Amino acid sequence: MRLAATRRAISEIFDGSYQLAINLFVIFFLIAALVGGTAAVLVELNLRSEIEEAELNAQKTAYILLHNFEQTVEPIDALLLNIANAIDGSNTPTEVYDFLRGLSIPPSIVQLAVADTTGMMIASNISPPVGERVDLSDREHIRVHMGPNPHSGLFISKPVLGRVSKRWTIQFSRAWYDHAGQFRGVVIASYNIFDFISFYSRLRIDPNSLISLIGTDGVVRARAAATVSFGEDVRNSPAFTRILRAQEVPYDQISGVDGIDRVGYYVRSDRYPIVMLVAYDKAYIRGLSYDFRITVWITAAGLGAVLFVLGVVAMAYHRLQQRVRASALREGARQREVHFLEAMAGVPGVCVVHVTDQGSRQVGDTSGSVLPALIHDYVASPRFRSLTGPQVSVEYFAKEGEEFEVQMMIAPLEEIDQMGDGDGSKRDLVVFAVDQTSKRIEENNLYQMSKLASLGEVATGLAHEINQPLGVIRLAATNALTGLQKGMPVEHMEAKLKRIIQQTVRMSRIIDHMRIFGRKSGMRLEPSDPMEAVDGALQVVGAQLRLENVSVAVSGGSDGLRVLCRQDQLEQVVINLLQNARDAIRDRRRSVGVEYLGAITIEVSQAQDENRAPQVLIRVKDNAGGIPENVIDKVFQPFFTTKPPGQGTGLGLSVSFGIIRDHGGTLSVENAFEGAVFTIRLPSMQDSQSLPAPQDVSLRA
């Protein structure tokens, strides 16, 4: 009997151990499959995400660089047209040389030259016209403008070694016609190819990333990779053959130049025969996710071990878990709530305050920050006590001369009774305060970048605006010198000198305004006349609008009209709206013909009705036909634009919307009259002029 009992015990122990081993094996297999499969999927998704992000970054960078190239070419084209208009067949080579030497050109232009109808160089700005003339008739950028089917616009050549400059350059050339329309020759600007290469090299983010400027003929104008080069022929590249049939195509192949596998984007210009390629090394992209892959697999291994242990513990003690009482659940919930709030309070720039009928208590330790003191003063105010239900708002505070922007989130807490469900008999509040001051500073930096981009876009117009007084000064000085040589009266010389002084004052005002407008915005709002912002905006873009035959009419305004704002930012908004209207007029002019006359109207007025406080309205109207109704609700979204690829970032109206919102106003758009009407609404100073400067109180955003 004793032996049989012993055998049964041994058998039960063996069966129990066998069943335990099977259960443990099943748990281990399930956990390994779940965690390992999840880790593998995460790693693969991360790699795909990195490649997609690299493609997107390459596409955006290509658009920006292509736009930069077009902005670089525009003033060169304008310079060539000015040279062609300024000289004629009667000028001697010495006169042409003196004229070219007198031009102000950027250092990247190595040489300006003029060739006659046979391709012989007339003059160059870098050497006097002495000795044997240089024959350029065999050059591609000369031959395309000659013959029965001459090139009618700006031509951009392959990289060539200059015969006079002895430097590798890209040739920009235009045909030169006299006033009677007769072909007189070719004007050429030689651009330093290494200026592009140096710029592209500084933009690369990894050693093998590629930025390449390619002509539609398949010849590389400038290439920046691990090694820089130019002149390669990529016509047989599969991706390049596709770009000739489309505006943009992805790039995913092994380079035929250096054998590196890259992913990126081709973008083709619709204005010039140029293609921009930006691509990143796949090995570098995979390297970016190396730490992530290691972390995922280590985490998966640790998580698998933890889950396995938990599974064993759960299998052994599942009955014990069923005996947990409601009181323990309630206490656990309270502890988790406390830990959650303390964890939130430990995040830098976050303050958590628990508010009850007896007062407020700070959760966690945020010593060294002024934020808790500001929040305690705020929750003690009568306005806070009047709030009911959940609230999300932005509040502004000032303390000891420093300004703070804080996002407030107010959440009610309901006490839990003994049965575990809320009866609503007692309510507490938790206030989450997030310091948004640094975010405001970053937004101001974005506004500053937008201002600088606007200055860059209107550079051609500003150059024209400054060239006009320079021309007057040059004419007055010439007349004064002639009068001095002919012994004319002193009054003649005095009149010419006064005219020179007037023009220098005019140029000084233009330059001073550009310097003030480009300066970084301050944090404080100051009283300002909205008409001053309109006048400042027209001083920046007025010349460009006149060059494009767009009339601007301004009406309204009064001496007593004031708004509380940062004037340079309000000026920036008006500039963005004027440039937006100009671009719309360009599009309509292309569709209906060059005879179409563009017109922009700016109205400044004051509005007041029974339901609203006094407001200042600035309306910018155009006659460009309006915005399509299916996209009018999206125009203020970031990166949304109706312009062709490469001609707009989609940030101008978004930034403008944010600026006006931050000033307590609104920016809206509607279609009316013959085009779009953008309306800026800002609180009038009649209401806000009595407000003091920010003190140790909060103001509702």
C-alpha positions in Angstrom: 0.0 0.0 0.0 2.8 2.4 1.0 4.6 1.5 -2.3 1.5 2.1 -4.4 0.9 5.5 -2.8 4.5 6.5 -3.5 4.1 5.5 -7.1 0.9 7.5 -7.5 2.6 10.6 -5.9 5.5 10.2 -8.3 3.1 9.9 -11.2 1.2 13.0 -10.2 4.4 15.0 -9.8 5.6 13.8 -13.3 2.3 14.6 -14.9 2.1 18.0 -13.3 5.7 18.8 -14.4 5.0 17.6 -17.9 1.9 19.8 -18.1 3.8 22.8 -16.7 6.5 22.3 -19.3 3.9 22.2 -22.1 2.2 25.4 -20.8 5.6 27.1 -20.4 6.6 26.1 -24.0 3.2 27.4 -25.4 3.6 30.7 -23.5 7.2 31.1 -24.7 6.3 30.3 -28.4 3.4 32.7 -28.4 5.4 35.5 -26.8 8.3 34.9 -29.1 6.1 35.0 -32.2 4.2 38.0 -31.0 7.1 40.1 -29.9 9.5 39.0 -32.6 7.0 39.5 -35.4 6.1 42.9 -34.0 9.7 43.9 -33.8 10.4 42.8 -37.4 7.3 44.7 -38.6 8.4 47.9 -36.7 11.9 47.7 -38.1 10.7 47.3 -41.7 8.1 50.1 -41.3 10.7 52.4 -39.8 13.1 51.7 -42.8 10.3 52.4 -45.3 9.4 55.6 -43.3 13.0 56.8 -43.4 13.2 56.2 -47.2 9.8 57.9 -47.8 10.9 60.8 -45.6 14.2 61.1 -47.5 12.2 61.2 -50.8 10.0 63.9 -49.4 12.9 65.9 -48.1 14.7 65.5 -51.4 11.6 66.7 -53.3 11.2 69.8 -51.1 14.9 70.6 -51.2 14.9 70.2 -55.0 12.0 72.6 -55.3 13.8 75.1 -53.1 17.1 74.8 -55.0 15.4 75.0 -58.3 13.6 78.2 -57.1 16.9 79.5 -55.9 18.4 78.9 -59.4 15.5 80.6 -61.1 15.9 83.6 -58.7 19.6 83.7 -59.5 19.0 83.6 -63.3 16.3 86.3 -63.3 18.7 89.3 -62.5 21.3 87.9 -64.9 18.7 87.8 -67.7 17.6 91.4 -66.7 21.3 92.4 -66.9 21.7 91.0 -70.4 18.5 92.7 -71.6 19.7 96.0 -70.1 23.1 95.6 -71.9 21.4 94.8 -75.2 19.1 97.9 -74.8 22.0 100.2 -73.8 24.3 99.6 -76.8 23.9 99.8 -80.5 25.9 99.2 -83.6 27.4 102.7 -83.5 29.3 102.0 -80.2 33.1 101.4 -80.6 34.6 98.4 -78.8 36.3 100.8 -76.3 32.9 102.4 -75.5 31.3 99.0 -75.0 34.3 98.0 -72.8 33.9 101.2 -70.7 30.1 100.5 -70.4 30.6 96.9 -69.3 33.3 98.0 -66.8 31.0 100.5 -65.3 28.3 97.9 -64.5 27.8 96.7 -60.9 27.8 92.9 -61.1 27.9 90.1 -58.4 31.3 88.4 -57.9 29.8 85.1 -59.3 29.6 86.6 -62.8 33.2 86.1 -64.1 32.8 88.0 -67.3 30.4 90.1 -69.4 31.0 90.1 -73.1 29.4 91.2 -76.4 29.9 89.4 -79.8 29.0 90.6 -83.2 26.9 88.9 -85.9 29.9 86.7 -87.0 30.7 85.5 -83.5 33.8 87.8 -83.0 34.1 89.3 -79.5 33.5 93.1 -79.6 34.5 93.7 -76.0 34.7 92.1 -72.5 34.6 93.7 -69.1 37.8 91.9 -68.0 40.2 93.0 -70.7 40.5 96.1 -73.0 39.7 95.6 -76.7 43.3 95.6 -78.0 45.2 93.1 -80.1 43.6 90.3 -82.0 39.9 89.8 -81.5 38.7 86.5 -80.0 36.6 84.3 -82.3 33.6 82.7 -80.4 31.7 81.5 -83.5 32.3 77.9 -82.6 30.8 78.2 -79.2 27.4 76.6 -78.7 26.0 79.7 -76.8 26.9 81.9 -79.8 25.7 79.5 -82.6 22.2 79.0 -81.2 21.4 82.7 -81.7 22.6 82.6 -85.4 21.3 80.9 -88.5 17.9 80.5 -89.9 16.2 79.3 -86.6 17.8 81.4 -83.9 17.1 80.8 -80.2 14.7 83.5 -79.1 15.2 83.6 -75.3 17.9 83.1 -72.7 20.2 80.3 -73.4 22.1 78.4 -70.7 25.2 76.5 -72.0 27.1 73.5 -70.9 30.2 74.1 -68.7 32.9 75.6 -70.9 36.5 76.8 -70.3 36.6 80.6 -71.1 39.1 81.7 -73.7 39.5 85.1 -72.0 38.7 84.3 -68.4 40.5 80.9 -68.4 37.9 79.6 -65.9 35.1 77.0 -66.1 31.8 78.8 -66.4 28.2 78.4 -67.5 27.3 80.8 -70.3 24.0 82.8 -70.2 23.5 84.4 -73.6 20.8 86.4 -75.4 20.5 87.7 -78.9 21.2 91.5 -79.3 18.9 93.4 -81.6 19.0 97.1 -82.5 16.0 99.4 -82.2 15.0 98.5 -85.8 14.8 94.8 -84.9 18.0 93.9 -86.8 20.2 91.2 -85.3 23.4 92.9 -84.1 25.1 90.1 -82.2 25.1 88.3 -78.8 25.5 89.4 -75.2 27.0 86.9 -72.8 27.3 86.5 -69.0 29.8 83.9 -67.8 28.8 82.5 -64.4 31.3 80.8 -62.1 30.3 77.1 -62.1 32.0 76.6 -58.7 29.6 79.1 -57.1 26.8 76.6 -57.6 29.1 73.6 -56.6 30.2 75.3 -53.4 26.7 76.2 -52.4 25.4 72.7 -53.1 28.3 71.1 -51.2 27.4 73.1 -48.0 23.8 71.8 -48.2 24.6 68.1 -48.2 23.7 66.2 -45.0 25.7 63.0 -45.5 29.1 62.4 -47.3 27.5 60.6 -50.2 24.3 62.7 -50.7 24.0 64.2 -54.2 22.8 67.6 -55.4 23.1 68.0 -59.2 22.1 70.8 -61.6 21.4 69.2 -65.0 20.4 70.6 -68.4 17.5 69.0 -70.3 20.2 68.0 -72.8 21.4 65.5 -70.2 24.7 67.3 -69.4 25.5 68.1 -65.7 26.1 71.8 -65.1 27.1 71.3 -61.4 27.4 68.2 -59.3 28.1 68.0 -55.5 28.6 64.6 -53.9 31.6 63.0 -52.1 33.6 64.5 -54.9 32.4 67.6 -57.0 32.3 67.5 -60.8 30.5 68.8 -63.8 30.0 68.0 -67.5 28.9 64.3 -67.1 26.4 63.0 -69.6 23.4 61.3 -67.9 21.0 61.1 -70.9 20.9 57.3 -70.7 19.8 57.3 -67.0 16.3 55.7 -66.7 15.0 58.3 -64.3 16.3 61.2 -66.4 14.5 60.0 -69.5 11.3 60.0 -67.5 11.8 63.6 -66.2 11.8 64.9 -69.8 8.1 63.7 -70.1 7.0 64.9 -66.6 7.5 67.8 -64.2 9.0 65.7 -61.4 9.8 62.0 -60.9 11.4 60.0 -58.1 15.0 58.9 -58.3 15.9 55.4 -57.1 18.9 53.8 -58.8 22.6 53.2 -58.6 24.5 56.2 -60.0 26.4 55.7 -63.2 29.0 58.3 -62.1 30.1 57.0 -58.7 28.2 53.7 -58.3 26.3 54.7 -55.1 22.7 53.5 -54.6 20.6 56.5 -53.8 17.0 57.6 -53.5 15.7 61.1 -54.1 13.8 63.3 -56.6 14.2 65.0 -60.0 12.3 68.3 -60.5 12.3 70.1 -63.9 11.9 73.9 -64.2 9.0 75.1 -66.4 10.9 78.3 -67.1 14.4 77.2 -68.0 15.8 74.0 -69.6 17.2 72.9 -66.2 16.5 69.8 -64.0 17.4 69.7 -60.3 18.3 66.4 -58.7 18.6 65.8 -54.9 19.3 62.3 -53.7 20.5 60.6 -50.5 22.7 57.5 -50.0 20.5 54.5 -49.0 23.3 53.2 -46.8 23.2 56.5 -44.9 19.4 56.3 -44.6 19.6 52.7 -43.2 22.3 53.9 -40.8 19.9 56.5 -39.4 17.6 53.7 -38.1 20.5 51.6 -36.8 20.0 52.8 -33.2 16.2 52.3 -33.6 16.7 48.7 -34.8 19.0 47.9 -31.9 16.6 49.5 -29.5 13.6 47.6 -30.9 15.3 44.2 -30.7 16.7 44.9 -27.2 13.3 46.1 -26.1 11.6 43.1 -27.8 14.0 40.7 -26.0 13.4 42.5 -22.6 9.7 42.7 -23.2 9.6 39.0 -24.1 11.4 38.1 -20.9 9.2 40.3 -18.9 6.0 38.9 -20.6 7.3 35.3 -20.1 7.9 35.9 -16.3 4.5 37.7 -16.1 2.9 34.8 -17.8 4.4 32.3 -15.4 3.4 34.5 -12.4 0.0 35.0 -13.8 -0.5 31.3 -14.3 0.6 30.6 -10.7 -1.2 33.3 -9.0 -4.3 34.0 -11.1 -6.6 32.9 -8.3 -5.0 35.4 -6.0 -5.7 38.2 -8.4 -9.4 37.3 -8.3 -9.5 38.0 -4.6 -8.6 41.7 -4.9 -11.3 43.8 -3.2 -13.0 46.9 -4.4 -11.2 49.0 -1.8 -7.8 47.9 -3.2 -8.9 48.8 -6.7 -9.9 52.2 -5.5 -6.6 52.8 -3.7 -4.7 51.6 -6.7 -6.6 53.9 -9.0 -5.9 56.8 -6.7 -2.2 56.0 -6.6 -2.0 55.7 -10.4 -3.7 59.1 -10.6 -1.2 60.6 -8.2 1.8 59.1 -10.1 0.4 60.3 -13.4 0.0 63.8 -12.2 3.5 63.8 -10.7 5.0 62.4 -13.9 3.3 65.2 -15.9 4.5 67.8 -13.4 8.1 66.5 -13.9 8.1 67.4 -17.5 10.1 70.7 -18.0 7.9 73.7 -18.7 4.8 71.9 -17.3 3.0 72.9 -14.0 0.2 70.8 -12.5 -2.0 72.3 -9.8 -4.8 70.5 -7.9 -7.6 72.9 -7.1 -10.3 72.2 -4.5 -12.8 74.4 -2.5 -10.1 74.7 0.2 -7.5 76.1 -2.1 -4.8 75.0 -4.6 -1.9 72.6 -4.2 1.0 72.1 -6.5 1.7 68.6 -7.7 5.4 67.6 -8.0 8.5 69.7 -7.6 9.1 72.5 -10.1 11.6 74.5 -8.0 13.4 77.2 -9.8 10.5 78.1 -12.1 8.3 81.1 -11.9 5.4 79.3 -13.6 3.8 77.8 -10.3 3.6 81.2 -8.7 1.8 82.6 -11.8 -0.6 79.7 -11.9 -1.4 79.9 -8.1 -2.3 83.7 -8.6 -4.4 82.8 -11.6 -6.5 80.1 -10.0 -7.1 82.4 -7.0 -8.7 85.0 -9.2 -12.5 85.4 -9.4 -12.4 84.9 -13.2 -11.0 81.4 -12.7 -13.6 80.5 -10.1 -16.4 81.5 -12.6 -15.2 78.8 -15.1 -17.2 75.6 -15.4 -16.5 72.4 -17.2 -13.3 71.6 -19.2 -11.5 74.6 -20.6 -8.5 75.0 -23.0 -7.1 78.5 -23.4 -3.9 80.5 -23.9 -3.1 83.0 -21.2 -0.5 85.8 -21.1 1.4 86.7 -17.9 4.1 89.2 -17.0 6.3 89.1 -14.0 9.4 91.2 -13.1 9.6 92.6 -16.7 9.4 89.1 -18.3 6.5 88.0 -20.5 5.1 84.5 -20.6 2.7 82.7 -22.8 1.0 79.7 -21.1 -1.5 77.2 -22.5 -4.0 76.2 -19.8 -6.0 73.0 -19.7 -8.6 72.7 -16.9 -10.1 69.2 -16.3 -12.7 68.4 -13.6 -12.1 65.3 -11.4 -15.0 63.3 -9.9 -14.6 61.6 -6.5 -15.1 57.8 -6.6 -17.5 56.4 -4.0 -17.2 53.1 -2.2 -19.0 51.2 -5.0 -16.5 52.4 -7.6 -18.7 54.6 -9.7 -19.0 58.4 -9.7 -22.1 60.0 -8.2 -21.0 63.6 -9.0 -21.4 64.7 -5.4 -17.9 66.2 -5.1 -15.7 67.7 -7.9 -12.1 68.8 -7.9 -10.2 70.5 -10.7 -6.7 69.8 -12.2 -5.0 72.6 -14.0 -2.3 71.7 -16.5 -0.1 74.7 -17.5 2.4 74.4 -20.4 4.9 77.2 -20.9 4.7 78.2 -24.6 7.1 81.1 -24.5 9.9 79.3 -26.4 7.3 78.3 -29.0 6.4 82.0 -29.4 10.1 82.8 -29.9 10.4 80.1 -32.6 7.3 81.4 -34.4 8.9 84.9 -34.4 11.9 83.3 -36.0 9.7 81.8 -38.6 8.1 85.2 -39.3 11.6 86.7 -39.6 12.6 84.0 -42.2 9.4 84.8 -44.1 10.3 88.5 -44.1 13.8 87.8 -45.4 12.3 85.5 -48.1 10.0 88.4 -49.1 13.0 90.7 -49.4 14.8 88.2 -51.6 11.8 87.8 -53.9 11.5 91.6 -54.5 15.2 92.1 -54.9 14.8 92.8 -58.7 12.2 95.5 -58.1 14.3 97.1 -55.4 17.3 97.1 -57.7 15.1 98.9 -60.3 13.9 101.4 -57.7 17.5 102.2 -56.7 18.7 102.3 -60.3 16.3 105.1 -61.2 17.8 107.7 -58.8 21.3 106.4 -59.8 20.5 107.1 -63.4 19.2 110.6 -62.5 22.4 111.2 -60.4 24.6 110.0 -63.3 22.8 112.3 -65.8 22.9 115.3 -63.4 26.6 114.7 -62.8 27.3 114.5 -66.5 25.3 117.8 -67.1 27.2 119.4 -64.3 30.5 118.4 -65.7 29.5 119.6 -69.2 28.4 122.9 -67.7 31.6 123.2 -65.8 33.6 122.6 -68.9 31.6 125.1 -70.9 31.8 127.8 -68.1 28.1 127.9 -67.5 26.8 130.0 -64.5 27.1 128.8 -60.9 23.3 128.4 -60.7 23.5 125.6 -63.3 26.0 123.7 -61.2 24.0 124.4 -58.0 20.8 123.0 -59.5 22.5 119.8 -60.7 24.1 119.3 -57.2 20.7 119.8 -55.5 19.1 117.2 -57.7 21.9 114.8 -56.9 21.3 115.4 -53.1 17.5 114.8 -53.6 18.1 111.5 -55.3 20.6 110.3 -52.7 18.1 111.1 -50.0 15.5 109.1 -51.9 17.9 106.1 -52.1 18.7 106.5 -48.4 15.0 106.3 -47.4 14.6 103.1 -49.5 17.7 101.4 -48.0 16.8 102.5 -44.4 13.3 101.0 -44.8 14.8 97.7 -46.0 17.1 97.6 -43.0 14.3 98.4 -40.5 11.9 95.9 -42.2 14.5 93.1 -42.1 15.2 93.6 -38.4 13.9 90.9 -36.0 10.4 91.6 -34.5 10.1 92.6 -30.8 7.8 90.8 -28.4 5.7 93.8 -27.4 2.7 95.2 -29.2 2.8 99.0 -29.8 0.3 101.5 -31.1 0.6 102.0 -34.9 -1.2 103.6 -37.8 -2.2 100.8 -40.2 -1.6 103.2 -43.2 2.1 103.2 -42.2 2.2 99.4 -42.6 0.5 99.8 -46.0 3.0 102.5 -47.1 6.0 100.4 -45.9 4.7 97.4 -47.8 4.4 99.4 -51.0 7.9 100.7 -50.5 9.1 97.1 -50.5 7.1 95.6 -53.4 5.8 98.8 -55.2 8.6 98.9 -57.7 8.2 95.2 -58.6 4.4 95.8 -59.1 5.1 98.7 -61.4 7.6 96.7 -63.4 4.9 94.1 -64.0 2.4 96.7 -65.0 0.1 96.2 -62.0 -1.6 99.4 -60.7 -2.1 99.9 -57.0 -4.7 102.2 -55.5 -4.8 103.0 -51.8 -7.8 104.6 -50.0 -9.2 105.2 -46.5 -7.3 105.7 -43.3 -7.4 108.7 -40.9 -5.3 110.4 -38.3 -7.1 108.8 -35.4 -6.9 105.2 -36.7 -4.6 103.1 -34.5 -4.1 99.4 -33.8 -2.0 97.6 -31.2 0.5 95.5 -33.2 4.1 94.7 -34.3 4.2 97.0 -37.3 6.9 95.1 -39.2 4.8 91.9 -38.9 1.6 93.7 -40.1 3.7 95.1 -42.9 4.8 91.6 -43.7 1.2 90.4 -43.9 0.3 93.2 -46.4 3.4 92.3 -48.5 2.4 88.6 -48.6 -1.2 89.6 -49.7 0.2 91.9 -52.4 2.6 89.3 -53.7 -0.3 86.7 -53.7 -2.4 89.1 -55.7 0.5 89.8 -58.1 1.0 86.0 -58.7 -2.8 85.6 -59.4 -2.6 88.5 -61.9 0.4 86.8 -63.6 -1.6 83.6 -64.0 -4.7 85.4 -65.4 -2.5 87.5 -67.7 -1.0 84.2 -69.1 -4.5 82.9 -69.8 -6.1 86.0 -71.3 -3.1 87.8 -72.9 -0.5 90.3 -72.1 -2.9 93.2 -72.8 -4.7 92.4 -69.5 -4.2 95.2 -67.0 -3.7 94.1 -63.4 -5.1 96.2 -60.6 -4.8 95.9 -56.8 -6.9 98.0 -54.4 -6.0 98.5 -50.7 -8.7 99.9 -48.5 -8.2 100.9 -44.8 -11.3 101.6 -42.8 -13.0 101.3 -39.4 -16.0 99.1 -38.7 -18.3 98.9 -35.8 -21.7 97.3 -35.2 -23.9 96.4 -32.3 -22.4 92.9 -31.7 -18.7 93.8 -32.1 -16.2 96.2 -30.7 -14.6 98.8 -33.0 -12.3 97.2 -35.6 -9.8 98.3 -38.2 -10.3 96.7 -41.6 -7.5 96.4 -44.2 -8.8 94.9 -47.5 -6.6 93.9 -50.4 -8.6 93.3 -53.6 -7.4 92.2 -57.0 -8.9 91.7 -60.5 -7.4 88.2 -61.1 -10.6 86.3 -61.3 -10.8 85.0 -57.7 -10.0 81.7 -56.0 -11.7 78.4 -57.1 -14.5 77.6 -54.7 -13.2 74.1 -54.1 -10.0 75.3 -52.6 -10.9 78.6 -51.0 -11.3 77.0 -47.6 -7.7 75.6 -47.8 -5.7 78.7 -48.7 -4.6 79.3 -45.1 -3.4 75.7 -44.5 0.4 75.3 -44.3 2.1 74.1 -47.5 -1.1 74.4 -49.5 -0.7 76.4 -52.8 -2.4 76.6 -56.1 0.8 77.8 -57.8 2.8 75.5 -60.1 5.5 73.3 -58.5 8.6 75.3 -57.7 6.8 78.7 -57.6 5.4 78.7 -54.1 6.0 77.1 -50.7 2.5 77.5 -49.4 3.7 79.2 -46.2 2.9 82.9 -47.0 -0.8 82.9 -46.3 -0.3 80.4 -43.4 2.3 82.7 -41.7 0.1 85.7 -42.3 -2.9 84.0 -40.8 -0.8 83.2 -37.7 0.5 86.7 -37.4 -3.0 88.3 -37.5 -4.4 85.6 -35.1 -1.6 86.4 -32.6 -2.6 90.1 -32.8 -6.1 89.2 -31.7 -7.6 89.6 -35.2 -8.7 87.6 -38.1 -7.7 87.1 -41.7 -10.4 86.0 -44.2 -10.8 85.6 -47.9 -13.8 85.8 -50.3 -14.5 86.2 -54.0 -16.0 89.5 -54.9 -16.0 92.0 -57.8 -13.4 90.7 -60.3 -11.2 88.7 -58.0 -10.3 87.8 -54.5 -10.7 90.0 -51.4 -8.5 89.4 -48.4 -9.7 91.2 -45.2 -7.6 91.8 -42.1 -9.6 92.6 -39.0 -7.8 94.0 -35.9 -9.1 95.5 -32.7 -9.1 99.3 -32.8 -7.0 101.2 -30.3 -10.2 103.1 -29.3 -10.9 100.0 -27.1 -7.3 98.9 -26.3 -5.6 102.3 -25.8 -6.5 102.3 -22.1 -4.9 99.0 -21.4 -1.7 99.2 -19.4 1.5 97.4 -20.2 1.6 93.7 -19.1 1.7 93.5 -15.3 1.6 90.6 -12.8 -1.9 89.6 -14.1 -3.2 87.3 -16.9 -4.9 88.4 -20.1 -7.2 86.1 -22.0 -5.8 85.2 -25.4 
